[in-house]
Amino acid sequence: MSAAVTPRHARHTAGLMSSIYLPRTADALAFAMSTYGIPLLVLATTGSAVLTGAAFALEWIPRLAAFGWAGPIVDRRGASVVFHLASLGRALALAAGAVLLYLYPSGAAASVTVMVLAAATGVLTEFSYIAVETAGAAAGRRAGPRAHRVQAALLGIDQTATLAGPALAGVLLLAGPPSMLAVVTVLSLLAALLALRTPPSPVAPARAPKGRPGAGLVTGWRTIRALPALGWLVAGLTLSNLSIGLLQAAGPVIVVQHFGQSTTAVGLVWSAAAAATLVAVTVCRFALDRLGLWPVGVACSVIASLACLAAALAPDYLSYLVMVAVLMAADGGLAVVLRTLRSRLIPPEAFGSTLSATILILLLPFPLAGVLTALTPPDALGHVITACAALQTLGLFCAFARLRTDPALRA
């Protein structure tokens, strides 16, 4: 019996590698390098901190706006088609940018090029992300009881890309902006080619009305409300993200002004956090096999809440770095729980719309965290982080108390 099962499991794993994991790896690296590398590219090209900040906004504002379009289009056309076209479009945009920066390395033309590139890659990356997440959820459903292993692997790929992408972009930028853009172009082309091997996802009926762009978010919101387990978990993680967003936004002020470290030390905090998350995702993968979603979610919630409170009270840089890394590791475990739960609960035909609505809700605290950081005196940031950590603790406690007997987390 075991001899019959083992080859079948091996074939299943090999199929996931070629159809899901490899496309996801190429797209995640392109995602990370463009997200973190283009602001660096703007600074290297223009020398303007103002334009660098504007480029970061131009990356994220279109992404948030694209949520109303991306989910419904993925539901209507299928994940593999949208993944292929979005990755191919990003490759073409990056290639055009590389050529223009090679011809016009400075001046007004270079400034316009990098700003347009920031907006274009932001939108196209959001479409590819929603598509590849939908494909990953479909793979998780096909995996049945092993769905959490698929989601843990996908999250591990994302965290590895987050760890390696920014550093790789910075090193390549030393060789010149066209070189960096050329590498991201190759990764995007590779993702587009590998997307052709991605299994098609269920699509909405062709006769279904298209509606307005925002209709997809309305559909997603209604689906979340119809799934109490998903709604409670999203609510708890949204409050948790306010603390995480505040630590991200206030990190440079805390590390440089409060602890007297260099700007390089700020990046080290998040590199350590990405590495810790990779370890946590691996541990959670095996813990979920033995314990299930609810116990692992509760343990990660307790660790995240305590680590955030400790980070707010950290006496020195090293303890602050360790606590932020522990917080992000616990948040990675919660992300595996969320990914597994939504792959189980969300109807396949509405997955793209519901995923868009879920991600939009989870991202809303980040702009609020930026506003809080801007309005709070540096000496008072610790008190604000403490208050947000208390809110995080309350939100996660209420969510998992409500989900204690929910069959979706007890399965």
C-alpha positions in Angstrom: 0.0 0.0 0.0 2.7 2.5 1.0 4.7 1.5 -2.1 1.7 2.5 -4.2 1.2 5.7 -2.4 4.8 6.9 -2.5 5.2 7.2 -6.3 1.8 8.9 -6.6 2.9 11.4 -3.9 6.2 11.9 -5.7 4.4 12.6 -9.0 2.1 15.1 -7.2 5.1 16.9 -5.7 6.9 17.0 -9.1 3.7 18.4 -10.7 3.4 21.1 -8.1 7.1 22.0 -8.6 6.7 22.6 -12.4 3.2 24.0 -12.5 3.0 26.1 -9.2 6.3 26.5 -7.3 8.7 27.4 -10.2 6.3 30.0 -11.7 5.7 31.4 -8.3 9.4 31.6 -7.6 10.1 33.6 -10.8 7.2 35.9 -10.2 8.0 36.4 -6.5 11.6 37.4 -7.3 10.5 39.8 -10.0 7.9 41.2 -7.6 10.4 41.7 -4.8 13.1 43.2 -7.1 10.7 45.7 -8.7 8.9 46.6 -5.5 12.2 47.4 -3.6 14.5 48.0 -6.5 12.5 50.7 -8.4 12.6 53.2 -5.5 16.4 52.6 -5.3 16.5 53.0 -9.1 14.7 56.4 -8.8 17.1 57.6 -6.2 20.1 56.5 -8.3 18.7 58.1 -11.4 17.3 61.3 -10.1 19.1 61.8 -6.8 15.9 63.1 -5.3 14.4 61.8 -2.1 11.1 63.5 -2.9 10.8 61.6 -6.2 11.9 58.4 -4.5 9.0 58.7 -2.1 6.7 59.6 -5.0 7.8 56.5 -6.9 7.0 54.3 -3.9 3.5 55.9 -3.8 3.1 55.4 -7.6 3.9 51.7 -7.1 1.3 51.2 -4.3 -1.6 53.5 -5.2 -2.2 51.8 -8.6 -1.9 48.4 -6.9 -4.6 49.3 -4.4 -6.8 50.7 -7.2 -6.2 47.5 -9.3 -7.9 45.3 -6.7 -11.3 46.2 -8.1 -10.2 44.9 -11.5 -7.7 42.1 -10.9 -10.0 39.7 -8.9 -13.0 39.7 -11.3 -10.7 39.4 -14.3 -9.0 36.4 -12.8 -12.4 34.9 -12.0 -13.6 35.5 -15.6 -10.5 34.6 -17.6 -8.7 32.1 -15.4 -5.5 32.4 -13.3 -3.1 31.0 -15.8 -4.1 33.3 -18.6 -4.0 36.4 -16.5 -0.7 35.3 -14.9 0.9 34.8 -18.3 -0.3 38.2 -19.8 0.5 40.2 -16.7 4.1 38.8 -16.4 4.6 39.3 -20.2 3.3 42.9 -19.9 5.7 43.6 -17.0 8.6 42.2 -19.0 7.8 44.4 -22.0 7.5 47.5 -19.7 10.8 46.7 -18.0 12.6 46.1 -21.3 11.4 49.4 -22.7 12.5 51.1 -19.5 16.0 49.5 -19.7 16.4 50.7 -23.3 15.3 54.2 -22.5 17.6 54.5 -19.5 20.5 53.2 -21.5 19.8 55.9 -24.1 18.9 58.6 -21.6 20.7 57.8 -18.3 19.9 61.2 -16.7 17.8 64.3 -17.1 14.0 64.8 -17.5 13.6 61.8 -19.8 15.1 59.4 -17.2 12.9 60.9 -14.5 9.8 60.4 -16.5 10.8 56.9 -17.5 11.4 55.7 -13.9 8.2 57.3 -12.6 6.1 55.7 -15.4 7.9 52.4 -14.8 6.9 52.5 -11.1 3.2 52.9 -11.9 3.2 50.3 -14.7 5.0 47.6 -12.8 2.8 48.3 -9.7 -0.4 47.5 -11.6 0.9 44.6 -13.6 2.5 43.0 -10.5 -0.8 43.2 -8.7 -2.6 41.3 -11.5 0.1 38.6 -11.5 0.0 38.3 -7.7 -3.8 37.8 -7.6 -3.5 35.3 -10.5 -0.7 33.2 -8.9 -2.4 33.3 -5.5 -5.6 31.9 -7.1 -3.6 29.2 -8.8 -1.9 28.3 -5.5 -5.3 28.1 -3.8 -6.6 25.8 -6.5 -3.5 23.6 -6.0 -4.2 23.6 -2.2 -7.8 22.4 -2.8 -6.5 19.6 -5.0 -4.0 18.6 -2.3 -6.9 18.0 0.1 -5.6 17.3 3.7 -2.2 18.5 2.6 -3.4 22.0 1.7 -1.4 23.6 4.5 1.8 22.1 3.1 1.2 23.8 -0.3 0.4 27.1 1.4 3.5 26.9 3.6 5.6 26.2 0.6 4.2 29.2 -1.3 4.7 31.4 1.7 8.3 30.2 2.0 8.9 31.1 -1.6 7.5 34.6 -1.0 9.7 35.1 2.1 12.8 33.8 0.3 12.2 36.3 -2.5 11.6 39.1 0.0 14.9 38.1 1.6 16.9 37.9 -1.6 15.1 40.3 -4.0 16.0 43.7 -2.4 19.7 42.7 -1.9 20.0 41.4 -5.5 18.4 44.5 -6.8 20.9 46.7 -4.9 23.9 44.7 -6.1 22.7 44.8 -9.7 22.1 48.5 -9.5 25.8 48.9 -8.9 26.3 47.8 -12.5 23.8 50.3 -13.7 20.0 50.7 -13.9 19.7 49.0 -17.3 21.4 45.9 -15.9 19.0 45.7 -13.0 16.0 46.1 -15.2 17.3 43.5 -17.7 17.5 40.9 -14.9 14.0 41.6 -13.7 12.8 41.5 -17.4 14.3 38.0 -17.7 12.6 36.9 -14.5 9.3 38.3 -15.7 9.7 36.5 -19.1 10.5 33.3 -17.3 7.4 33.7 -15.1 5.3 34.3 -18.3 6.7 31.1 -19.9 6.2 29.0 -16.8 2.7 30.3 -16.4 1.8 28.3 -19.5 2.3 25.2 -17.4 0.0 26.4 -14.6 -3.3 24.5 -14.4 -6.4 26.5 -15.4 -8.5 27.7 -12.5 -12.3 27.6 -12.5 -13.9 30.6 -14.3 -17.2 32.4 -13.9 -19.8 31.5 -16.5 -19.5 33.5 -19.7 -23.1 34.6 -19.4 -22.5 36.3 -16.0 -22.8 40.1 -16.2 -19.5 42.0 -16.1 -20.7 44.8 -13.9 -18.6 47.7 -12.7 -14.9 47.4 -11.6 -15.9 47.8 -8.0 -18.5 45.0 -8.3 -15.8 42.4 -7.8 -14.9 43.9 -4.4 -18.6 43.9 -3.4 -18.8 40.2 -4.4 -15.7 39.5 -2.3 -17.0 41.4 0.7 -20.3 39.5 0.6 -18.4 36.2 0.4 -16.3 37.2 3.4 -19.5 38.1 5.3 -21.0 34.7 4.4 -18.0 32.9 5.8 -17.8 33.8 9.5 -14.5 31.9 10.1 -12.7 33.8 7.4 -14.3 37.1 8.4 -13.2 36.8 12.1 -9.6 35.8 11.1 -9.3 38.6 8.6 -10.6 41.1 11.3 -8.0 39.9 13.8 -5.2 40.0 11.3 -6.2 43.5 10.2 -5.7 44.8 13.7 -2.4 42.9 13.9 -1.3 44.5 10.7 -1.7 47.9 12.3 1.1 47.1 14.7 3.3 45.6 12.0 2.7 48.6 9.7 3.6 50.9 12.5 6.8 49.1 13.1 7.6 49.2 9.4 6.8 52.9 9.1 8.5 54.0 12.3 11.4 51.6 12.0 13.9 54.2 10.5 13.0 56.7 13.2 13.4 54.1 16.0 16.6 52.5 14.7 18.4 55.6 13.5 17.2 58.3 16.0 16.4 56.3 19.1 19.0 53.6 19.0 21.6 55.6 17.1 22.2 53.0 14.4 22.9 53.5 10.7 20.3 53.2 7.9 21.9 49.8 7.0 20.8 48.6 10.4 17.1 49.3 9.4 17.4 46.9 6.5 19.1 44.3 8.7 16.0 44.2 10.9 13.8 43.2 8.0 16.3 40.7 6.6 16.4 39.0 10.0 12.6 39.1 10.1 12.4 37.4 6.7 14.9 34.7 7.7 13.0 34.1 10.9 9.7 33.8 9.0 11.2 31.2 6.7 12.1 29.1 9.8 8.7 29.6 11.3 6.9 28.6 8.1 8.8 25.3 8.0 8.0 24.6 11.7 4.3 25.5 11.2 4.1 23.1 8.3 4.9 20.2 10.6 3.0 21.5 13.5 -0.2 21.8 11.4 0.2 18.1 10.5 0.0 17.1 14.1 -2.0 19.9 15.8 -4.3 21.5 13.2 -5.2 25.1 12.4 -6.7 26.4 15.6 -3.9 25.4 18.1 -1.2 26.7 15.7 -3.1 29.9 15.1 -3.5 30.5 18.9 0.2 29.8 19.6 1.3 32.2 16.8 -1.2 34.9 18.1 0.2 34.7 21.6 3.8 34.9 20.4 3.0 37.8 18.0 1.2 39.8 20.7 4.0 39.3 23.3 6.8 40.1 20.8 5.1 43.3 19.7 4.7 44.5 23.3 8.4 43.6 23.9 9.5 45.5 20.8 7.8 48.6 22.0 9.7 48.4 25.3 13.1 47.1 23.8 16.0 48.8 25.6 18.5 48.4 22.8 18.9 47.7 19.1 19.7 44.0 19.4 16.7 43.2 21.5 14.5 45.3 19.2 15.8 43.3 16.1 15.1 40.0 17.9 11.6 41.0 18.9 10.6 42.3 15.5 12.0 39.0 13.9 9.9 36.9 16.4 6.8 39.0 15.7 7.2 38.6 11.9 7.9 34.8 12.3 4.6 34.5 14.3 2.9 36.5 11.7 4.2 34.1 9.0 2.6 31.3 10.9 -0.7 33.2 11.0 -0.4 33.8 7.3 -0.2 30.0 6.7 -3.4 29.5 8.7 -5.1 32.3 6.7 -4.0 30.9 3.3 -5.1 27.4 4.2 -8.4 28.5 5.6 -9.3 30.7 2.5 -8.3 27.9 0.1 -10.7 25.6 1.9 -13.6 28.0 2.3 -13.8 30.4 -0.6 -15.8 29.1 -3.6 -13.5 28.6 -6.6 -15.6 30.6 -8.9 -15.4 33.7 -6.6 -11.8 33.2 -5.3 -10.2 36.1 -7.2 -12.8 38.6 -6.1 -12.7 37.4 -2.5 -8.9 37.3 -2.5 -8.8 40.9 -3.7 -11.2 42.1 -1.0 -9.3 40.1 1.7 -5.9 41.6 0.7 -7.3 45.1 0.4 -8.8 44.9 3.9 -5.5 43.5 5.3 -3.5 46.3 3.6 -5.6 49.2 4.8 -3.8 49.5 8.1 -0.5 50.3 6.4 -1.4 53.8 5.2 -3.0 54.5 8.6 0.3 53.4 10.2 2.1 55.9 8.0 -0.2 58.7 9.1 0.3 57.7 12.8 4.0 57.8 12.4 3.9 61.2 10.7 1.7 62.7 13.5 3.4 61.2 16.5 6.5 62.8 18.0 9.5 60.4 17.9 9.7 60.2 21.7 6.1 59.0 21.9 6.3 56.3 19.2 6.9 53.6 21.8 3.6 54.5 23.6 1.7 54.3 20.3 3.2 51.0 19.4 2.3 49.7 22.9 -1.3 50.8 22.4 -1.4 49.1 18.9 0.1 46.0 20.4 -2.7 45.9 23.0 -5.3 46.4 20.2 -3.5 43.5 18.3 -3.8 41.3 21.3 -7.5 42.1 21.8 -8.3 41.5 18.1 -6.5 38.1 17.8 -7.9 37.0 21.1 -11.5 37.8 20.0 -10.9 36.1 16.6 -9.6 32.8 17.9 -12.0 32.7 20.8 -14.8 33.0 18.3 -13.2 30.3 16.1 -12.5 27.9 18.9 -15.4 25.5 18.0 -15.5 26.4 14.3 -15.3 23.2 12.2 -13.3 24.9 9.5 -10.3 25.4 11.9 -10.9 22.1 13.7 -10.8 20.0 10.6 
